[in-house]
Amino acid sequence: MRSNAGRFADVPGNTVAFVYWLAVAWIVGGLAEEMLFRAFLITRSERLLSRLPLGLIVAVVLPAVLFGRQHFYCQGIGGAVATGGVALVSGVLYLLCKRNLWPLSLSHGLINSIGLTLNYTGLQPPG
């Protein structure tokens, strides 16, 4: 299985690397990924597929599959499937929250922060 070990190998016990990756996690994960995979792709897919009976469902599932696929290179098939599942739930929550990205951005940033903190403290191996 692939891992993020190379990317995050310098984080355990390294405060500078930890703070750097926290900033990246919040900007890229918490904000950019949510804007792209939830707000942009769901909205655009929904518009393109609006005439199909299952258009809204496909508009939520498609970005989730793409999000999972994006994580395959560093997390392997298990991580891609798990991440895709979380993305599917996030897509549904995006619609239930009336397309408000803030709850999703905050939860995404927190999830990334927890993983990085466990890595930094040595409670979880890099990756």
C-alpha positions in Angstrom: 0.0 0.0 0.0 1.2 3.5 -0.8 1.5 6.1 1.9 2.2 9.7 2.6 5.3 8.7 4.6 7.7 10.5 2.3 5.7 13.7 2.3 5.2 13.8 6.0 8.4 12.0 7.2 9.8 15.3 8.6 6.8 16.1 10.7 7.3 14.0 13.9 8.8 16.3 16.5 9.5 19.0 14.0 7.5 22.1 14.9 8.4 24.1 11.7 7.3 21.2 9.4 4.2 20.7 11.6 3.1 24.3 11.3 3.9 24.4 7.6 1.8 21.3 6.9 -1.1 22.6 9.1 -1.2 25.7 7.0 -1.2 23.6 3.8 -3.9 21.3 5.2 -6.2 24.2 6.0 -5.7 26.1 2.7 -5.6 23.2 0.3 -7.8 20.7 2.2 -10.1 22.8 4.2 -10.7 25.5 1.6 -9.5 24.7 -2.0 -10.6 21.0 -2.1 -14.0 21.9 -0.7 -14.5 24.7 -3.1 -13.5 22.5 -6.0 -15.0 19.2 -5.2 -18.2 20.3 -3.4 -19.1 23.8 -4.6 -17.8 23.8 -8.1 -18.1 20.2 -9.3 -21.4 19.4 -7.7 -23.0 22.7 -8.9 -21.6 22.3 -12.5 -22.4 18.6 -12.7 -25.9 19.3 -11.4 -26.5 21.9 -14.1 -25.2 19.6 -16.9 -27.2 16.6 -15.7 -30.4 18.4 -14.5 -32.5 16.8 -17.2 -31.6 13.3 -16.2 -33.8 11.5 -13.6 -30.8 10.8 -11.4 -28.9 13.9 -12.3 -28.5 15.2 -8.7 -27.3 11.8 -7.5 -24.7 11.6 -10.2 -23.7 15.2 -9.5 -22.9 14.2 -5.9 -21.3 10.8 -6.7 -19.0 11.9 -9.5 -17.0 14.5 -7.4 -16.8 11.9 -4.6 -15.2 9.4 -7.0 -12.8 12.0 -8.3 -11.9 13.0 -4.8 -11.2 9.4 -3.8 -9.2 8.9 -7.0 -7.1 12.0 -6.2 -6.0 10.3 -2.9 -5.1 7.0 -4.5 -1.5 7.9 -5.4 -0.6 8.4 -1.7 -3.1 6.3 0.1 -3.6 3.2 -2.1 -6.9 1.7 -2.9 -8.1 1.4 0.7 -7.4 5.1 1.3 -9.0 6.1 -2.0 -12.2 4.2 -1.2 -12.4 5.5 2.4 -11.7 9.1 1.2 -14.3 8.7 -1.6 -16.8 7.5 1.0 -16.1 10.5 3.2 -16.4 12.8 0.1 -19.8 11.2 -0.7 -21.1 12.0 2.8 -19.6 15.5 2.4 -21.5 16.0 -0.9 -24.8 15.1 0.8 -24.0 17.3 3.7 -23.2 20.2 1.3 -26.7 19.9 -0.1 -28.3 19.5 3.3 -26.5 22.5 4.6 -28.0 24.6 1.8 -24.6 24.6 0.0 -22.8 26.3 2.9 -19.2 25.3 2.6 -18.1 26.5 6.0 -19.1 23.4 8.0 -17.4 21.2 5.5 -14.3 23.4 5.3 -14.0 23.4 9.0 -14.5 19.7 9.4 -12.0 18.9 6.6 -9.4 21.2 8.1 -10.0 19.6 11.6 -9.7 16.0 10.2 -6.4 16.9 8.5 -5.2 18.7 11.6 -5.9 15.6 13.8 -3.9 13.4 11.5 -1.0 15.8 11.4 -1.1 16.3 15.2 -1.0 12.5 15.7 1.9 12.3 13.3 3.8 15.2 15.0 3.4 13.7 18.4 4.5 10.3 17.2 1.1 8.7 18.1 0.6 7.8 14.4 3.3 6.9 11.9 3.7 9.3 8.9 1.2 8.8 6.2 
